[in-house]
Amino acid sequence: MKTILNSSEPECNETFYFRIQNKVKNILELRIYDEDPLTKDDLFFTVLFDVAEVRPGEIVHATFTLNSERKEELEVEFIMEEMLAQFGVSLQMMAELVRQRTARIGLVIKLDKKKSLVITIKQPPVPDYNQEEVISINLLHVKIIGMRNLRKADLLSQSDCYVELWLPTASTQRVRTKTIKNCKNPVWNETFCYRIDNRLKNVLELKVCDEDRFSKDDELCTVIFDVAKLHVGYKGRVKFVLNPQEQEELEVEFILQNLLDCPENIITNGILVSREVSCLEVNGQAKKLKQQSTKEELTLTVKGSYEETQKISLDADSSLRNSDSIVFHYVKNNQTKLDVTLPKKMHYFGQTSDKEESLLLPLNSLPLQKKITIAMDKTSDLHVKAKGWPKDMDVRFRFDLCTEEQDFLCKRKKYVAAAVKKVLQLEENLQDHEVPVVAITTTGGGTRSLTAMYGSLLGLQKLNILDSVSYITGLSGTTWTMANLYEDPNWSQKYLEDAINKARKQVTKCKIKGFTLDRLKYYYNELKERRQQGHNTSFIDLWGLMVEYMLHDEVLNHKLSDQRQAINEGQNPLPIYMAINLKNGYSAQDFREWLEFTPYEVGFWKYGAFIRSEDFGSEFFMGRLMKKFPESRICYMEGMWSGIFSLDVMYFWNLAFDSEDFWYRWTRDRVKDIEEDPVLHIKPHETETRLLTPAGALSTAFRDVLTGRPTIAEFPNFLRGFQMHNKYLENEHFSTWKGTGSSSSILMVVITGHVCISDTVIDTYPNKLIETAQHPLSLADTGFFINTSYPPLLIPQRKVDVILHLNYSGGSQTLPLDLIAKYFSEQRIPFPRIEMSDEDRKNLKECYLFEDAENPRAPIVLFFPLVNDTFRKYKAPGVERSPTEMEEGKVDVSSPLSPYTTRELSFSEENFDNLVKMTDYNILNNENLIIQALRTAVERRKQQAPIYYKGALIQ
């Protein structure tokens, strides 16, 4: 403050601002000096004041008695205001921040008669939000009080306990209490504060840990608490009962206050939330050049940002002198910090250190568009400037079909209407709303499925039914067929014999040439180029190059987005390729997410998030395209869609055993719902408070063995940065595709000898979903979960009426259908019941029709198993074989000695031709069932009244 000269009652009336964190002990020192112009100033008194004595929202007038005899007093006014406290360290900085951050809050700053500073904040008018969601920005105080009857984690003493807090929607940092050593009933009384937005799913994790000096700290348990259980104005202590038998408890005090802060602009589809992003520019400036070059660097980290960590060289001739800035993109309103790690022996404010030290700069205290200078040492400064980053979203947040697919369907409808009229021999043209949507779904099976699909499509073409099809979905080996066909923009309008002849040449050629020295050099150079482009590479990419050799004689530069040329006029069905996204440490039965690929988009229907197909493989943050990489060639996509090398031990365990009790008992975390004292009632969108006890070392080892995968295809995750909406679990789109409590995908919880069942491991844990999105997509063959490509066709927006299920799997032909029917039943997705007699299952026919007459929303399913039934005796429908032709009918597709097993990469010409002829025949021989299904679908459509909106047919 300024000096008041020659006065026994100096009156200052100056205001100073400090940004404080109540998780640390804040002691304010007030020193009273006498200024001497010629000598050192005299210190009269020092007053130490504990800032914790002033609560948020209070105005405290304090009088400190310095000398009671002389009645010397110091009068100070303290104001603790949460909103203002988070900004700046000077009045000028604060005023600027308030202007920017609280545009809708009336702010008056003036001087009263006594020259005191008066700040008046006017409550903004209540926004007219809809009643379903009232936006509220709140301040959450979490005070960790203590524990009772803490379990022992050490052999010879009580636990050395601390509690770690994590609330990812509010802060990128995990914070913790101090460690209380060797204590059964530790007491902390430490408070932590979070600024939270009630539109986000704010789930607080309280992890109880035992600190170990010479090994990794032990995680004893974690309390998972939904903050939505607390209402604004709540203040109270909550006891979490961790072990009722031992009376083990964790006591926490919560205070939830409303903030006057302006809510940020978010983008949401009711499941995912994209938040405002700020951009931090950091650059260095040399004050004077060093005498010699140095290789030391400043390490800058903004945790939770897109860039995470970057470095600035301290070489006098290097980047510190350049004008280029280092840039960080981070969530604007998170409690984010810039961490500057100083190298050893660097001077900082005149001090030196023999070890690395860090300088922390809270980013939400920075004024926008203002450059802040940090003096690093005598030779350099660091300049930082935060600014808004209003970049549009590049991820589509919708649950409808993209505009391109809707346009395709309009164009395709002309082909379908004409084909259906011809097949059903109708006298009148079909109205738009009467045209059925017919789709083909396939299963994987390597070269067997590649070959067999050609025969099935040939049969459909001969019956003039191929033009009735709007969608074709594939996985594994059938994606090879589809990718080959869609190289030709008019493939379905040409006779397929030509395409089959090309495929025969590739399937029957010797594959050993794929391992020649020249070919291996080609693989190496291609993978090297792919890495240089910015893509991650793995064995799956090598497998993709091998698939390219198996299916082509030359290098193929075709890409997924190039297939738009084959559907731009509706001339071919729309191809949809399938993969599943997995998570490290979890089997496909525990966690998997359907990911679909079309020439237009790649995306998750579960989340309602889609990107352009040419952007797949590029890097995203909070829905914005950050770094564009060249689109992958189709061979790399085929390698990923058919990634047979990502099998884990759990996959084989599930094949060998019906029960997964071993897996449940030894390798899963133990989770149970716990109650609070007092009980906090929950609403439908809120989750129960849960206690997670991590698996032991032996279980963890088992888990790593059972879920470890030799290799997997990793791609940048376009969900990175997104957070979950507060009511995401209520969203019908998410609940349709989230995991269920089925026997194949449940979380088994062992509690004192009793077995409980809850939802899947991940979907009801928003923090886990957020954490998963920060890691690359781990994509594998869909067959690792269910060998089927049904899911895209059951999307209600596609309104599929008839599905031709072309089954090419090995082993049980009905298993994929049974599994997907069970899956749809558990997800409550309309699908006909699969009812087959034991005799039929033992001796399968060529085609089965399944229909749910009572539910028109359920598609009609035509199931074509890969069987050799009447083809043994007939070379064409109604044409018997002669005695000399009977040998051609002996096509073995089911025995262990079959030449068509999945492991076979090459077929002889005879075997190739026989498989194509058999699958072609199976389609032709069941023309009546196909026509019956089409006729039923048209009748259903006619019974539904068309709905128009603004002149366009929408149903």
N, C-alpha and C positions, 0 to 999 in steps of 0.2 A: 504494500500500500504506500501511498505518498507520505511524506514527512510533514507533521504539523509542528511548526516552529513556535517555541517560547509560549507554551500553553500548559496550564495545570489541569485543564479539562478538555483535552483534544476530542473533537468529534469528526469521525472519518466518513461514515455512511458509504463505505465501498463494499461491493459485492464480488465474491469470488466463487467459482464453480469447480466442482470436482466430480469426476466420474468414478464411482466406487462400486465394488462388488461385495455384497454382504456375506460371501462365503469365506472371506478372510477377515482378520481383525483390523479394523480401520481406526487408528488413533491419530487425531488431529493435534498438531503442535502449534500453539499460538505463542510467539516470542515477542516480548516488548523491549525495544531498544531505545537508546538515546544516541542520536546521530552526532558524530564529531567530525568536522571537516578536515582536521589535521591529524587525528589519531584514529585508532580502531574504535568502532562503535561499541558502546557499553551495553551489555545485556542485563536488564533489570529482572525480568521474570520469564518463566516458561510455563504455560498452562497445557496440560495434557488432557484431551477430551475424547471419550469413547463415543464414536459416531453412532454406535448401536443404540444409544439412549434416545435417538430421534427416530421415530417410526415413519414409514411412508405416509405422506399426506398431512403430517403434523407441522406446525409452526412453533418453535420453541424459543422463548426469550430467556436467555441464560445470563446471569450476573455472577461473575467470578470475583470473590473477595481476595485481593492480592495482599493487602496489609490491613488487618482489622483495626489496628490502633490509629493509623492515618486515614482509615476508610478509603483505601485505594481499591477501586473496582474496575473490572473490565466487562462491558456489556456487549453481548453478541446475539444476533438472531440467526437461528438455523431453520432452514426449510428443506425438507426431504421430499422430493417429487419424483416419482418413478419415471415418468415419461421424459422429463427434462434431464434426469440423472444419466440417461444413457447417451446423451449427446455431449461432445466437445469438452474442452477445458477452459474456454474463454467465453465471455459474453458475446463477442462478435461472431465466433464460430457457432455458438448456440442459437443465436437469433437466425442465422442463415439456415441452420438445420431445421429449426422449428418451422420456418417459412416453407421449406421444401417438403418436410415430412408430415406436416399437419395443415394441409391446405384448407381443410374444411373446419378447422378449429380457430375461433376468434382469438387473436393474441394481441394484447395491448401492453406496451412497455412504456412507462413514463416515470418521471421524477416527481415526488411529492414536495411539499413545502420545506421539509427537512432535508431535501436532496437525497432521500432514500429511493432506491430502485424498487418499483412496484411492477410485478408481473401478474397480469390477470388473464386467466384462460377461460374462455366462454365455452360452455358445453355445446357441442354441435347439435343441430336438429337430428332427431332419430330418422335414419334412412327408411325409405318405404320398401323394405325387403319383404318377400313373400313369407307367409306364416310358417312355411315348412322349414326355413333356415334363417335364423337371425345371426348375422355376422357379429362376432364379438372377438376383440383382441384383449387378451387377459394376461395378467402377471401371476405366475404360479410360484409360490414359496414352498419349498420342500425342506423341512427341517428333520434331519436324521437325529432322533433323540437317543435311542439306545436299543440294546437287545437284552433278553433274559434267557438264561439257561442255554447259552450258545453251545453247540456241539463241539466236541474235541476233534481237531484235525491233526494235532501233533501228538506224538507218542508219550513224551515225558512232561508235557505242560499243556496248559489251556491254549486255545487258538489266539494267534496274533491277528486280530480281526480289523477289517475296514470294509466300507460299503462303497461300491462304485455305482454312479448314476449315469443313465443314458436315455436321452429323449431326442431322437434324431430329427424330429420335425421342428425342434427349437434350437438345437445346437449341434455343431459337428464334433464337439469335444465330449469325450467321456471324462467326467470329473469324479473325485472320490474324497472320502473323509480321511482324516489322519488315522494312523494305525494305533489301536489300543492293544498293548502287548500282554500276553499271558493273563487273560481276563475272561471269566465266564459270563459276566454281566457288563459288557462295555457300555459306556455312555459317551456320546459325541456332542450332541447339541450344536450341530453344524447346519447352517442354512444355505440353500442353493436356490437361485431364481431363474425362471425361464419365461420368456415372452412367447405366448402360444396363440395360435389362431384356431378357433373352434371349428372351422371348416375342415381341418386336417384330423387324421386319426392319430391323436397324441397318446402314445402308449409309453409309460415310464417304466424302465427296467431298473430294479434295485438288486444289484449283485453282491451277495455277501461272500467275502474272500478271506482266506487265511494267508498272511504274508509269510513267505519263506525266504530266508536270506541267501541260500545257496542253490535253490531250484526255483522252478516256475511256481508262482502263487497258486494255491488250491482254490478252485471255485466251489464253494459249499452249496449254494443254491441261488436262485434268481426269482424275485417276485416280479410278476408282469402285471402292471396296473394301468387300467384305462382311465385317463384323466377326465374323460367325459362323464364319469360318475359324479364329479364334483360340480356343483352349481356356483355361479358367480356370487361372491359374498361368503362362501363357505370358509369356516375356520374351525379346525378341530384336529384332535389326535386320533390316529387310526392304528390299531394293533393288528398285524398280520400274523396269524397263527401258523408257524412253520411246521411244528411237530406237536400235535395235541398231547400225545403220550408223555413227552418230555417237557411239555409246557414251554417250548421254545417259541419266542415271540420277537418280532421286529416292530418297534414303535416309531411312527413317523407323524409329524404334524404337517397338515396341508393348509395353505391359505390361498384362495383364488380371488383376485381382485380384477375389476374391470379397468382397462387402460383407455385413455382418450385418444390413443394413437389411431391414425387412419388405417383401415385395412388395406392390404396390398391387393393389386389386381391379379387374380389367379385365373387360370383356364382349367376347367374340369369337365369330365363327362360323367361324373358321379362315382367313378372308381379311382381314376388317377387324377393327380393334381399337378399342374405345371405352375411354378411360382416365378415371381419377378427375379430377373438376373441382373446383377451389377457387374461392371467391368472395372478392375483395378489395374492401373498402369503403374509400373515400377521402372525407374531408370536411375542410373548412377551418374555422378558427375565428379570428375577428378579435380581436386583443388590445386594440387601440384604433383608433378610426376615423381614417381619413386626412382631411386637411383639405380635399381636393378629390377629385372623382371621377376615375377613370382607366379607360381602356379596355384596359389591359394584361391578359393572361391567362397562367395557368399551363397548359402543355401536358403532359398525362400520357399516356404510352404504355406499354402492356404488349404487346410484340410476341408474336404467336401467340395472343393472347386473342381472344374473340369481338368485343369492342368495339374493340380495337386502340388507338385514340387518342381522348381526350376532353379537354375544356378546362374550367378553372375561372376565372371572372372574378375579377379583383382589385379590382373596383369595391367600395367600402365598403358600398354599398347593394345589392349583388348577391349572387350565390350563395355567396360565401365566408362570409356571415353566416347562410345558410340551414342548416336541419338536414338537408336532403336530401343523400344520399350519392351520389357517383359510384361505380359498381360495375364491376369487371372480372371476367370469368370466364376462367380459364386452366387449363392442365394442371397438376395439383398437383405432380407430381414432375419436371417439366422444369426446366432451369436458366433460369428466367424472371426478368426484372428489371422493376421499375417505373422508368421513365425520366421524371423531372420536369424539363422544360425551363423554365429561369428566364428571364423577359424581361430586356431590356437595362436596365442601371442599377438592377437590383433589389439590395437589400442582402441578403447572405447571410453570417451569422456575422460581421457587421461589415465585410464587404468589398463593394465595388461593382465592376461590370464594364460596359463599353460594348458588349458583345456577349452574345448568348444563351449561357448555360451550362447544363449538365445535371447533375442529381443522380441517381445510380443506386442503387436499393435492391433487393438480391437477395430475391426473394419466398420462396424455399425456406428462408431463414433466419428467417422470421417465425414466432412461436409462434401456434398456432391460438387464436382467441377472445380474443386479447390486443391491446389498443389500443396502438399505438406512435405517439409524437409526434415529428414532425420540425419543428424550429424553422426557419422560412423566413427571417424577418427580424423587425424590431422590432414589426411590426404584425400578424403572422399566424403561425399554426401549421398544419401539415398533419397530420391524424390518419389512420392506416391500420390496418386490422384484417383479417386473413385468417381465413376460416372454411370449413368443409366445405360442400359443396353436393350433398347426396344426392338429386338429382332423378332420377326414373325415365327410362328411355329412351323416346323417342317414335318412334324408327326401329325397325322390326321386323327383327331379325337372324336370318333363317331361310331355309331353302331348300325349304320346303314351301308348299303353298297356304295362303292365309290362311283363317281359320275361316269367314268369310262366303262365300268361294268354295266351300269344301267343303260348306257347307250348301246353297248354290245347286245344286251338282251332284246332291246327294241329291234335291232337289225337281225338278230338271230331268229326272232319270232317269225319272220317272213319265210325262212327256210323250214322251220319246224311246222308251221301251219300248212304249208304245201305238202310236206312229207306225210304228216298225219292224215290229211285229207286223202292222199293217195293210198296209204296203207289201210286205212279203215274204209276206203271206198265210199266216202261221204259225198252227197249230192251238192251240198252247199258249203261255202267257205266258212271257216271258223271265225267267230268274233275274237277280238284281241284277248278278252278275259277268258275265252274258252280254250286257248292254246295251252296244252300241258307243258310243264317243265320236266324233262326227262334227263337223267344223269347216269353216268357209268362210274362205279367205284371198283377198284381193283385191290388186290393184295400183293405182297412181295413174294419173291422166290427166285431171285437171281436170274440167270439166263433162262430158266424154265418159264418164269413169268414174262420176261422179255419176248420170248418166242410165242408163247400161248396167246398173248394179248393180240398179236398180229392176226392170228386165226380168228379170234372172237370178233375183232373189228371187221375183218373180211366178211364174216357171216352176216353181221349187221348191215354192212354195205349192200350185200346181195339182196337183202330183204327190204331195202330202201328205208331202213330204220335209223341208219347212222345220221341222216339229216334231221331226224327228230330229236337228237341228243343236244342238250345245251351245255352240259358240263361233263368233263372227264377228270377224275381224281386218281392220283397214283402215289405210290411210295416204293422205295427200294428198286427192284428190278423193272417194274413197270414205268418208273420215271425215265429209264433208258429208252424204252419204246416211245414214250411221249416226246422226249427231247429230240429223238430222231425224226419223228413225223413232223414236228412243228418247225423244222428247218425249212420245209416246203410250205409257202403261204397258202397253197390250195390243195393240201394233201387229201382231204376227205372228198374233194370234188374229182379226184382222179382214181382210177382203178388201183386198188392197193396191191395188186400182184407185183408191180414194179418196186414198191417199197419193201415188200417181202423178199424179193430176189436180192436186193441190196443187203438186207439183214442176214439172209442165208449166207452170203459171202463172208460176212464178218463173224458170224457165230461159228462157222465151220473151219475158219482159218486156224492155223497153229499159233498158240499164244506164247510159245517159248521165245519167239522173236522179240517179245516185249522186254526181254532181259538182256539183250545184246549190249555191248559196250557203248555203241552209238546211241542206243535208246536210253541207257542209264545216264549218259552225258546230257541228253535232251531233258530228262527229268530234273537233273541237277540244275541246269541253266534256267528252266522254267520256274522252279521253286525259288531260285535266287532272285529272279526278276520279280516274282510275286512278293517276296520279302522287301525288295527295294521300293515297290509300290506302296508299302505300308501295311500289307496284310500279315496276319499271323499265319504261320505254316505248321503243318503237322503231318503225320503219316496219312491222315485222311486226304490231304491234298495230293500226296504221291499216289494214293489209291485212285483219285479222280483222274490223274494223268494216265494211269494204267487202264481205266475204263475207257478213256478216249482212244487209246490204242486198240482195245478190244472191239470197239464199235466203229472205228473209222480208220482209213488208210492215210489220212492227212491231218494236219493240225486244224482244229476247228475253233474259229474265233467267234462262234455264235454265243449270244448271251440271252439271259432270260427275258430282258426287255425287248430283244429283237423279235420275240414271238408275237408281239403286238401286230406285226404285219400279217400274221396268219389269222387274226380275229378282227381286224379293223373294219371289215364289212360284214361281220357275222357269218363268214363262209365256213368256219370250223367251230366245233365246240370249244368252250373256254377251258384251258387246262389249269388244274390246281394240283400243286405238288405239296406233299406233307413231310414234316419232320416234327420231332418232339424236343423241347428244351428241358434239359436235366440239370440237377444241382449236385455239386461235389459233396460226397458224404451221404447221399440219399439214393436209394434204388429208384428205378422207374415206377415201381409200384407205390412208392411213397410220394414222389414229386415228379410231375411231368406236365408240360404245357404244350397244347397243340399249336403249332406254328404253320400257317399256310403261305404258299408262294403262288402268285399268279403273275402273268406278264405285266400287270398294272401295279400290284402292291404286294408287300410282305407284311404280315401282321398277326396279332393275337386278338381273336374275338373275345377271349376272356377279359381282356382289359380295354377293348375298343381302341386299340392303338395300331396304326398302320403307317408305313413309309413307302415311298416309291421304290419299285423293284431295283432301279438303277442305283439307289442309295444304300441298298443292303450291303453291309460290309464297311460302310463309312462310320465315322464317330459322331455321336449325338450327346447333347447334354441338355436336360430339362426341355426336351422336344425340339431343340435347335440343332441344325446340322453344323457341326464344328469343324470337321476335317473330312473333305471329300476324297475318297480313294477310287481308283478305276473299278468299274463293275467287274466282278469275277466272270471268267469264261464259264460256259455251261458245264464243262467237264468237272470243274471244282464243285459245282452245285450237285452234280450227279454223284460225286464221291461222298458228299455230305448226306444226301438223301438215302444213300445205300451204305452208310458207314457200319459195316458188319463187325468192325474191329473195336467197337465201343461196348462190347458185352461185359457185364460184370458177373461175379460169382453168384450174386443174388438171382440173376436171370436163370442160371442153370439150377439153382436151388429150387426155384419156383416150378421149374419143369419137372423136377424129380420128386417133389413132395407137395402134398395138398395143404399141409399145415405149415404156417410160418411162425409157430410158437417159439422156435429156437431164436429166430431173428428178433421177435418181440422181446423175449426175455433178456437177451444178452447184449443187444446192440442199440437199443433206443433209449433216449433220454426219458426219465420218469417225470411225468407231468400230471398235476392234479389241480382241480379247482379248490381254492381256499376262500374262506369268508373273512371279512374284515370285522373288527369290533370297534365301533358299532357297525352294523350292516349297512352298506351303501346300496340302495336299490338301483337296478339297472334298467335301461330302456332297450328296445329291440336291437338298436344298432350298436349297443355297447357290449363289450366282452367281459366275461367273468375274470376275476382276479385269479391268476394261476401261479403255481409254484413249480419251477423247473429245477430238477436235480440232475446235474450232468452225469453221464456214464463214467464208470471207473476206467482205469488204465487198460484192464483186460478187455472190457467191452469196446473201448475205443479202438483197440488193436483189431478185434473182430470186425468192427465196423469198417475200418480201412481196408481190410482184406476183402470183405464181402461186396463193398460198393466201389472199390478201386477199378478204374477202367484203363486198359492199356494205352488208349489214345482217344481223343474226341475232337470234333471240329469246333473250333472256337471262333466266334465273330463278335465284333463290337456290339454291345447291347444298346439298342435304340430306346430302351426304357430308362436309361441311366439318369439319375437325378430326380425322377418323379417320386412323389409321395402319395400316400393313400388318402382318399376322401374319408371323412368321419363316418359316413354311412355306406361305405363300399360293400359291406357284408349284406346289406339289404337290397343292393342293386340286382335286379333280375338277370341282367346279362352276366354279371360275375358269378352269381349263384348257380347259373346254368352250367358253367364250365369249370367251376372250382372243384376240388377234390371232395369225395363223399366219404361216408363212414362205412364203405363196403369192406368185405374181408380182404380185398386185394389192396386197399389203400386206406388203412385206418392207423390211428396212433394208439398203440396199446400202452396203457398206463398201469404199472404194478404198484399198488398201494397196500402195504401191510397184508399181503396175501390175497387181496381181492383184485379182480381184473375189471377195469373200466374202459369204455370206448368213447373217444371224442373225435372231433373232425381231423382232417389230414394234418400232417406235420407243419405245413407252411401256411396254408391259405388264411387261417384265422389268426396269424401272427404278423401284423402289418410291418413290424420292424424287420422281420425275416425277409418279407417280400421286398422292402426297400433295400436291404442289404444285398439280396440276390441280384437286384437290378444294377448294382454297382459293378458286378463282375460280368465278364463276357458271356454271351449266349453259348451254351454247351449243347450242341445239336447232334442228334443221332437218328438212326433209322427208327421210324415209328413202330416197326415190328417188335422192338424191345418191350413195348407195353402191350399193344394189341396190333396184330398184323392186319391193319385195315386203314382205309382212307375215307371212311364215312363222315367224320365230323364236319367238314365244310358243307356237306350237302344237307345237314340237319339245321343249318342256320335258318331261322324263320324268314329272314329277309329274302332268301333265295326261293322260297315257296316251291320246293321240289316235290313233284307228284309221284314220279316213278323212278325207282333206282334199280339198275341192272348191276347186281353184285357178281362180278367175274372173279372167282376164287382160284388162285394159283398157288396157294400155300402148300408146304409139305406136311406130312403127317395127317392129323385129323382135319378133314375138309370142313367140318361144321364148327370147329372150335373158334375161329375168328368171328363167325356170325353169332355164336352163343355168347362170347365175351362182350361183343359190342352191344348186343341186345340187353345184356345184364347191365352194362355201363349206362346205357340210355335210360333204362328203367330206374336206376338209382339217381340219375340226374333229372328224372322226370321230363325227359325229352320224348315227345310223341314218336312211337315206333311200334310196328306190329309185333305181336307175340310170336315167338318162333316155336311152333309146336310140330314135332316130327315123331313118328312112331319109332320104336326100337328097331323094327325091321327096316325102316327107311334109313336110319342112321347106320345100320350094318351094311345095307346094300343100297347105296345112294343112286338116285335117278339123276338125269341130266339137268333138270330144272325144277324148282319149287316156287310157288307163288304164295306170298304172305301178305295179308291185308287186315286192317282193323276197320271194319265197316262202320263201327260206331264212332270212330274218331277220324273225320276227314283231314285233320291236320297231320296224321301219321301217313308217311309215304307208302306206296305199294312197292313191295320188294320182290324182285325176281332173282332167285339165288341159283347161280350156275356153278356147282362144284366141279373141280377138275377130276372127272371120272371117265372111264371107258365102259359105257353101258351098251347101248344098242349099236354103237359104232363098230363093235366086233363083227356084227353080222350084216351091217348096212354100210355101203360106201357113200350113199347119199340118202336123204329122207325118202323112204319107200322103195329104195333100190337095193336089193340084196346082193351080197357078194357072191361071186362064183367060187367054186372050190379052190381055184388057183389064186384068188384074191384074199382068201381068209387070213393068210399070213400078215397082210398089210393091216388087218384089224387088230392084231395083237400088240397094242401100244400099252406098255407097262408104265403107269404114272404113279403107282402107289407102293410097290414093294421096295424093301431096302436095297435090292439089286437094280432098281430102276436106273436107266441111263439119264434120267432127268432130275437127279438129286440136286439140292441147292449148291453143293460144293463143286458141281461140274460147270466149268466156264466155257467149254466147247462141246458141240454136238456134231455127230456125223450128219451128212446131208440127208440120209434116210431118216434118221431120228428127228431132225428138224422138220422135214416135210410131214412126217406122220403126226407130230404134235400140232402143227398148224392145221392139218386136215381134220384132226379130231375136234379141236376147239371150234373150228369153222362149222363142222357138222352139228355139234351140240347146240349151237345157236339156231341153225337152219331147222333142225328137227323139233324145235320148240317155238316155232313161229306163232302157233295158236295161243300159247300162254302170253307171249309178248303182246299180241294184238288184243287179247282180253284185258291185259293191264292198261294198255293205252285207251281202250274204249271206256273202261271204268273211270280213268282219270278225266277224260273229256266230259263224261256225264257228271262227275263231281263238280267240275268247273262250271258247267252250265247251270247247276243248281245254286251256285253262288252269284249273287247280284254284283255286277261291277260297281266299283267305287271310283269316282273321278274327283280330282282336285285341281282346280284352275285349268280345266280342260284336258288334263292328262290322266290316263288310266293308272291307278296305283294298286288295284287288286282285281 
